[in-house]
Amino acid sequence: MVRATALRVRRLEQALPSTAFCPPLDMRGPAVGRDPAIGSMGETPFRNGISMRVAKGSFRLPGPASVWYLAERPIVDGAAISPLMRAAITADFCNGTSSVLDFKEWTFINGDLTSTAI
């Protein structure tokens, strides 16, 4: 059996705005974070299965931010979330968090994300 996946991304040379470069952040724990203002995202299976706590900045607004994510339901019905699943979820959830570019004009794909279990 062979399985292959290909991703084709259109390349567009474009200068990034000066706001795209900022220093690293210190982050507070989830217990002192606040609920994100994400009502405009609507209800989705993804959103219904996780909780988010904003530690710094804002979600879906340009600028530095820190957000804690927690998966609250199994990925596979009837199977507990394993440490490997949590690692994969963690690698994927941060996509677009702490954006320094406007979500209305830029997208944030994980085209270069690869997870391997050994």
CNS distance restraints for C-alpha pairs under 8 A (distance, minus, plus):
assign (resid   7 and name CA) (resid 111 and name CA) 7.09 0.50 0.50
assign (resid  16 and name CA) (resid  20 and name CA) 6.45 0.50 0.50
assign (resid  19 and name CA) (resid  63 and name CA) 7.80 0.50 0.50
assign (resid  19 and name CA) (resid 100 and name CA) 6.16 0.50 0.50
assign (resid  19 and name CA) (resid 101 and name CA) 7.59 0.50 0.50
assign (resid  20 and name CA) (resid 100 and name CA) 5.00 0.50 0.50
assign (resid  20 and name CA) (resid 101 and name CA) 6.55 0.50 0.50
assign (resid  21 and name CA) (resid 100 and name CA) 7.62 0.50 0.50
assign (resid  22 and name CA) (resid  64 and name CA) 7.37 0.50 0.50
assign (resid  25 and name CA) (resid  64 and name CA) 7.46 0.50 0.50
assign (resid  25 and name CA) (resid  65 and name CA) 7.78 0.50 0.50
assign (resid  25 and name CA) (resid  66 and name CA) 7.68 0.50 0.50
assign (resid  27 and name CA) (resid  55 and name CA) 6.21 0.50 0.50
assign (resid  27 and name CA) (resid  56 and name CA) 6.85 0.50 0.50
assign (resid  27 and name CA) (resid  66 and name CA) 6.38 0.50 0.50
assign (resid  28 and name CA) (resid  32 and name CA) 6.73 0.50 0.50
assign (resid  28 and name CA) (resid  33 and name CA) 7.11 0.50 0.50
assign (resid  28 and name CA) (resid  55 and name CA) 5.48 0.50 0.50
assign (resid  28 and name CA) (resid  56 and name CA) 7.61 0.50 0.50
assign (resid  29 and name CA) (resid  33 and name CA) 6.69 0.50 0.50
assign (resid  29 and name CA) (resid  55 and name CA) 6.78 0.50 0.50
assign (resid  29 and name CA) (resid  68 and name CA) 7.87 0.50 0.50
assign (resid  30 and name CA) (resid  34 and name CA) 7.98 0.50 0.50
assign (resid  30 and name CA) (resid  53 and name CA) 5.69 0.50 0.50
assign (resid  30 and name CA) (resid  54 and name CA) 7.40 0.50 0.50
assign (resid  30 and name CA) (resid  55 and name CA) 6.55 0.50 0.50
assign (resid  30 and name CA) (resid  68 and name CA) 5.94 0.50 0.50
assign (resid  31 and name CA) (resid  53 and name CA) 7.99 0.50 0.50
assign (resid  32 and name CA) (resid  55 and name CA) 7.01 0.50 0.50
assign (resid  33 and name CA) (resid  53 and name CA) 5.04 0.50 0.50
assign (resid  33 and name CA) (resid  54 and name CA) 4.96 0.50 0.50
assign (resid  33 and name CA) (resid  55 and name CA) 4.39 0.50 0.50
assign (resid  33 and name CA) (resid  56 and name CA) 7.63 0.50 0.50
assign (resid  34 and name CA) (resid  53 and name CA) 5.17 0.50 0.50
assign (resid  34 and name CA) (resid  54 and name CA) 5.11 0.50 0.50
assign (resid  34 and name CA) (resid  55 and name CA) 6.69 0.50 0.50
assign (resid  35 and name CA) (resid  52 and name CA) 6.54 0.50 0.50
assign (resid  35 and name CA) (resid  53 and name CA) 5.14 0.50 0.50
assign (resid  35 and name CA) (resid  54 and name CA) 6.16 0.50 0.50
assign (resid  36 and name CA) (resid  52 and name CA) 6.74 0.50 0.50
assign (resid  36 and name CA) (resid  53 and name CA) 6.34 0.50 0.50
assign (resid  36 and name CA) (resid  54 and name CA) 5.85 0.50 0.50
assign (resid  36 and name CA) (resid  58 and name CA) 7.04 0.50 0.50
assign (resid  36 and name CA) (resid  59 and name CA) 6.22 0.50 0.50
assign (resid  37 and name CA) (resid  58 and name CA) 7.81 0.50 0.50
assign (resid  37 and name CA) (resid  59 and name CA) 7.06 0.50 0.50
assign (resid  38 and name CA) (resid  42 and name CA) 7.62 0.50 0.50
assign (resid  38 and name CA) (resid  59 and name CA) 7.30 0.50 0.50
assign (resid  38 and name CA) (resid  60 and name CA) 7.77 0.50 0.50
assign (resid  43 and name CA) (resid  47 and name CA) 6.36 0.50 0.50
assign (resid  43 and name CA) (resid  48 and name CA) 6.76 0.50 0.50
assign (resid  44 and name CA) (resid  48 and name CA) 6.05 0.50 0.50
assign (resid  45 and name CA) (resid  49 and name CA) 6.28 0.50 0.50
assign (resid  46 and name CA) (resid  50 and name CA) 6.78 0.50 0.50
assign (resid  47 and name CA) (resid  51 and name CA) 7.50 0.50 0.50
assign (resid  49 and name CA) (resid  71 and name CA) 6.01 0.50 0.50
assign (resid  49 and name CA) (resid  72 and name CA) 5.45 0.50 0.50
assign (resid  49 and name CA) (resid  73 and name CA) 5.61 0.50 0.50
assign (resid  50 and name CA) (resid  69 and name CA) 6.66 0.50 0.50
assign (resid  50 and name CA) (resid  70 and name CA) 5.37 0.50 0.50
assign (resid  50 and name CA) (resid  71 and name CA) 4.45 0.50 0.50
assign (resid  50 and name CA) (resid  72 and name CA) 5.24 0.50 0.50
assign (resid  50 and name CA) (resid  73 and name CA) 7.47 0.50 0.50
assign (resid  51 and name CA) (resid  69 and name CA) 5.80 0.50 0.50
assign (resid  51 and name CA) (resid  70 and name CA) 5.26 0.50 0.50
assign (resid  51 and name CA) (resid  71 and name CA) 6.68 0.50 0.50
assign (resid  51 and name CA) (resid  72 and name CA) 6.98 0.50 0.50
assign (resid  52 and name CA) (resid  67 and name CA) 6.56 0.50 0.50
assign (resid  52 and name CA) (resid  68 and name CA) 5.51 0.50 0.50
assign (resid  52 and name CA) (resid  69 and name CA) 4.68 0.50 0.50
assign (resid  52 and name CA) (resid  70 and name CA) 6.54 0.50 0.50
assign (resid  53 and name CA) (resid  67 and name CA) 5.64 0.50 0.50
assign (resid  53 and name CA) (resid  68 and name CA) 5.09 0.50 0.50
assign (resid  53 and name CA) (resid  69 and name CA) 6.74 0.50 0.50
assign (resid  54 and name CA) (resid  58 and name CA) 6.81 0.50 0.50
assign (resid  54 and name CA) (resid  59 and name CA) 7.26 0.50 0.50
assign (resid  54 and name CA) (resid  65 and name CA) 7.64 0.50 0.50
assign (resid  54 and name CA) (resid  66 and name CA) 6.05 0.50 0.50
assign (resid  54 and name CA) (resid  67 and name CA) 4.39 0.50 0.50
assign (resid  54 and name CA) (resid  68 and name CA) 6.30 0.50 0.50
assign (resid  55 and name CA) (resid  65 and name CA) 7.45 0.50 0.50
assign (resid  55 and name CA) (resid  66 and name CA) 5.28 0.50 0.50
assign (resid  55 and name CA) (resid  67 and name CA) 5.62 0.50 0.50
assign (resid  55 and name CA) (resid  68 and name CA) 7.13 0.50 0.50
assign (resid  56 and name CA) (resid  64 and name CA) 7.69 0.50 0.50
assign (resid  56 and name CA) (resid  65 and name CA) 5.02 0.50 0.50
assign (resid  56 and name CA) (resid  66 and name CA) 4.94 0.50 0.50
assign (resid  56 and name CA) (resid  67 and name CA) 7.09 0.50 0.50
assign (resid  57 and name CA) (resid  63 and name CA) 7.03 0.50 0.50
assign (resid  57 and name CA) (resid  64 and name CA) 5.95 0.50 0.50
assign (resid  57 and name CA) (resid  65 and name CA) 4.18 0.50 0.50
assign (resid  57 and name CA) (resid  66 and name CA) 6.54 0.50 0.50
assign (resid  57 and name CA) (resid  98 and name CA) 7.79 0.50 0.50
assign (resid  58 and name CA) (resid  62 and name CA) 7.96 0.50 0.50
assign (resid  58 and name CA) (resid  63 and name CA) 7.71 0.50 0.50
assign (resid  58 and name CA) (resid  64 and name CA) 7.91 0.50 0.50
assign (resid  58 and name CA) (resid  65 and name CA) 5.82 0.50 0.50
assign (resid  58 and name CA) (resid  66 and name CA) 7.94 0.50 0.50
assign (resid  58 and name CA) (resid  98 and name CA) 7.91 0.50 0.50
assign (resid  59 and name CA) (resid  65 and name CA) 6.97 0.50 0.50
assign (resid  59 and name CA) (resid  67 and name CA) 7.51 0.50 0.50
assign (resid  59 and name CA) (resid  97 and name CA) 6.55 0.50 0.50
assign (resid  59 and name CA) (resid  98 and name CA) 7.30 0.50 0.50
assign (resid  60 and name CA) (resid  96 and name CA) 7.65 0.50 0.50
assign (resid  60 and name CA) (resid  97 and name CA) 7.15 0.50 0.50
assign (resid  60 and name CA) (resid  99 and name CA) 7.38 0.50 0.50
assign (resid  60 and name CA) (resid 102 and name CA) 7.99 0.50 0.50
assign (resid  60 and name CA) (resid 103 and name CA) 6.54 0.50 0.50
assign (resid  61 and name CA) (resid  99 and name CA) 7.13 0.50 0.50
assign (resid  61 and name CA) (resid 100 and name CA) 7.94 0.50 0.50
assign (resid  61 and name CA) (resid 102 and name CA) 6.72 0.50 0.50
assign (resid  61 and name CA) (resid 103 and name CA) 7.26 0.50 0.50
assign (resid  62 and name CA) (resid  98 and name CA) 7.14 0.50 0.50
assign (resid  62 and name CA) (resid  99 and name CA) 5.22 0.50 0.50
assign (resid  62 and name CA) (resid 100 and name CA) 4.45 0.50 0.50
assign (resid  62 and name CA) (resid 101 and name CA) 5.22 0.50 0.50
assign (resid  62 and name CA) (resid 102 and name CA) 5.39 0.50 0.50
assign (resid  62 and name CA) (resid 103 and name CA) 7.52 0.50 0.50
assign (resid  63 and name CA) (resid  98 and name CA) 5.99 0.50 0.50
assign (resid  63 and name CA) (resid  99 and name CA) 5.71 0.50 0.50
assign (resid  63 and name CA) (resid 100 and name CA) 4.45 0.50 0.50
assign (resid  63 and name CA) (resid 101 and name CA) 7.40 0.50 0.50
assign (resid  64 and name CA) (resid  98 and name CA) 4.60 0.50 0.50
assign (resid  64 and name CA) (resid  99 and name CA) 6.48 0.50 0.50
assign (resid  64 and name CA) (resid 100 and name CA) 6.51 0.50 0.50
assign (resid  65 and name CA) (resid  97 and name CA) 6.60 0.50 0.50
assign (resid  65 and name CA) (resid  98 and name CA) 4.23 0.50 0.50
assign (resid  65 and name CA) (resid  99 and name CA) 7.51 0.50 0.50
assign (resid  66 and name CA) (resid  97 and name CA) 7.16 0.50 0.50
assign (resid  66 and name CA) (resid  98 and name CA) 6.40 0.50 0.50
assign (resid  67 and name CA) (resid  97 and name CA) 7.10 0.50 0.50
assign (resid  69 and name CA) (resid  90 and name CA) 7.66 0.50 0.50
assign (resid  69 and name CA) (resid  93 and name CA) 7.16 0.50 0.50
assign (resid  71 and name CA) (resid  86 and name CA) 7.71 0.50 0.50
assign (resid  71 and name CA) (resid  89 and name CA) 7.81 0.50 0.50
assign (resid  73 and name CA) (resid  81 and name CA) 7.66 0.50 0.50
assign (resid  74 and name CA) (resid  78 and name CA) 7.08 0.50 0.50
assign (resid  74 and name CA) (resid  79 and name CA) 6.09 0.50 0.50
assign (resid  74 and name CA) (resid  80 and name CA) 5.62 0.50 0.50
assign (resid  74 and name CA) (resid  81 and name CA) 5.40 0.50 0.50
assign (resid  75 and name CA) (resid  79 and name CA) 7.51 0.50 0.50
assign (resid  75 and name CA) (resid  80 and name CA) 7.98 0.50 0.50
assign (resid  75 and name CA) (resid  81 and name CA) 6.72 0.50 0.50
assign (resid  76 and name CA) (resid  80 and name CA) 7.80 0.50 0.50
assign (resid  81 and name CA) (resid  85 and name CA) 5.92 0.50 0.50
assign (resid  81 and name CA) (resid  86 and name CA) 6.71 0.50 0.50
assign (resid  82 and name CA) (resid  86 and name CA) 6.31 0.50 0.50
assign (resid  83 and name CA) (resid  87 and name CA) 6.22 0.50 0.50
assign (resid  84 and name CA) (resid  88 and name CA) 6.32 0.50 0.50
assign (resid  84 and name CA) (resid 117 and name CA) 7.54 0.50 0.50
assign (resid  85 and name CA) (resid  89 and name CA) 6.08 0.50 0.50
assign (resid  86 and name CA) (resid  90 and name CA) 5.99 0.50 0.50
assign (resid  87 and name CA) (resid  91 and name CA) 6.25 0.50 0.50
assign (resid  88 and name CA) (resid  92 and name CA) 6.36 0.50 0.50
assign (resid  88 and name CA) (resid 115 and name CA) 6.71 0.50 0.50
assign (resid  89 and name CA) (resid  93 and name CA) 5.93 0.50 0.50
assign (resid  90 and name CA) (resid  94 and name CA) 6.87 0.50 0.50
assign (resid  91 and name CA) (resid 113 and name CA) 7.75 0.50 0.50
assign (resid  92 and name CA) (resid 110 and name CA) 7.20 0.50 0.50
assign (resid  92 and name CA) (resid 113 and name CA) 7.82 0.50 0.50
assign (resid  95 and name CA) (resid 108 and name CA) 6.09 0.50 0.50
assign (resid  95 and name CA) (resid 109 and name CA) 6.71 0.50 0.50
assign (resid  95 and name CA) (resid 110 and name CA) 6.60 0.50 0.50
assign (resid  96 and name CA) (resid 107 and name CA) 7.68 0.50 0.50
assign (resid  96 and name CA) (resid 108 and name CA) 5.27 0.50 0.50
assign (resid  96 and name CA) (resid 109 and name CA) 7.87 0.50 0.50
assign (resid  99 and name CA) (resid 103 and name CA) 7.92 0.50 0.50
assign (resid 101 and name CA) (resid 105 and name CA) 7.59 0.50 0.50
assign (resid 101 and name CA) (resid 106 and name CA) 6.46 0.50 0.50
assign (resid 102 and name CA) (resid 106 and name CA) 6.01 0.50 0.50
assign (resid 103 and name CA) (resid 107 and name CA) 6.29 0.50 0.50
